[in-house]
Amino acid sequence: MALFKVEGGHRLSGEITPQGAKNEALQVICAVLLTAEEVIIENVPQILDVMQLIDLLRAMGVRVEQLAEDKYLFQAADVNLDYLTSEDYRRRCIRLRGSVMLVGPLLARFGVGHIPKPGGDKIGRRRLDTHFIGLQKLGASFDFDSAEEFFSVKASRLQGTYMLLDEASVTGTANIIMAAVLAKGVTTIYNVACEPYIQQLCRMLQRMGAHIEGVASNLLRIEGVESLGGTRHRMLPDMIEVGSFIGMAAMNRSALTIKDVSYDDLGIIPAQFQRLGIPLERRGDDIYVPQLDHYRIENFIDGSIMTFADAPWPGLTPDLLSIFLVVAVQAKGTVLIHQKMFESRLFFVDKLIDMGAQIILCDPHRAAVIGHDHNVRLRATKMSSPDIRAGVALLIAAMSAEGVSTIQNIEQIDRGYRNIDLRLNAIGAHIERIDEN
């Protein structure tokens, strides 16, 4: 176990480059199971969740070679299906939420998929119904062992069909797409998630030989093929890191350049930060955050309080609401943060309140933030990271606070942010990683 000691009050300066996208990585790395040929993936983030998935593929018999720091070759020519029912497979999967996306490609190519109830962030209920209902519509038989908490699907050959997803689940959409590309006939899927990372998965599969129409929309038409080939794929930068760095700059009244952000794939994220009063500048494919002593939250046209709420893409991603909440603590004005998707994701605000933030937790989904306008510094405190995004929000608060804060359970932060302490120290932060063992 390790913790961060964070000395607050240091301004940031210079440039920082976001890592490859965590959420895309978990999808496209699972997709290598769809072919026996070589797949090369670049811009792979060296973070805990992704490294655990790569190690899991190795244990399954997938050939994995690291060609460069962020470049990997995968070849799933000799997958050990017996391993899928082993205790080691169970142990690895339950630590990793993204392991659920192994089921679709395993089912499509080998006719069977097994997965224990996966782990991940403790942010509320994260049901898997969309995944398995979609696979059943493609013709798979489904079994859930409630005592062992183990899911199984089987099919001799999947059959294309029409389906309307009950929710625009990102991981559910990815799983169903990966199953449908090898199904017999045409599959039409309505109400799919269409995040840039889903678009990236579809384009990678197209290069492998899949027939997919409607990419970037919420209606996909997939004509199944007999087999897929190898390909090369480069991942997008992580939009959540981009948003986190914008928040850090604003909270610490710092000028910062965020490099190579793939601006056109950020959707409404820049505009939403501008509604918080942060005037971002686009410089080619970079974002420049100017030094601001104050930033004012906009109101709606009728004068009512600004609300930030998560929504399926192209709406605001729920992974950034924790960042918007903490940045609003030092804004001028009031904002309502409405986390619709997960009922436990706002429970970290008690730590911010302990630090002096003016926040009213209205219910599990809504928090009202009354900004200090940098007239009051947050107080340093001792806290623990409950999940990846809340952990980084607490880190941002600690970086702006007066004194030295301690953040425990930083393994949660490491799951999504590579060497975040070293990268931030390089631009002016004072963060010390301490091993408690």
Secondary structure, 3 states (H helix, E strand, C coil): CEEEEEECCCCCCCEECCCECHHHHHHHHHHHHHCCCEEEEECCCCCHHHHHHHHHHHHHCCEEEEEECCEEEEECCCCCHHHHHCHHHHHHHCCCHHHHHHHHHHHHHHCEEEEECCCCCCCCCCCCHHHHHHHHHCCCEEEEECCCCEEEEECCCCECCEEECCCCCHHHHHHHHHHHCCCECEEEEECCCCCHHHHHHHHHHHHCCCEEECCCCCEEEEECCCCCCCEEEECCECHHHHHHHHHHHHHCCCCEEECCCCHHHCCCHHHHHHHCCCCCEEECCEEEECCCCCCECCCCCCCCCEEEEECCCCCECHHHHHHHHHHHCCCECEEEEECCCCCCCCCCHHHHHHCCCCEEEEECCEEEEECCCCCCCCECCEEECCCHHHHHHHHHHHHHCECEEEEECCHHHHCCCCCHHHHHHCCCCCEEEEECC
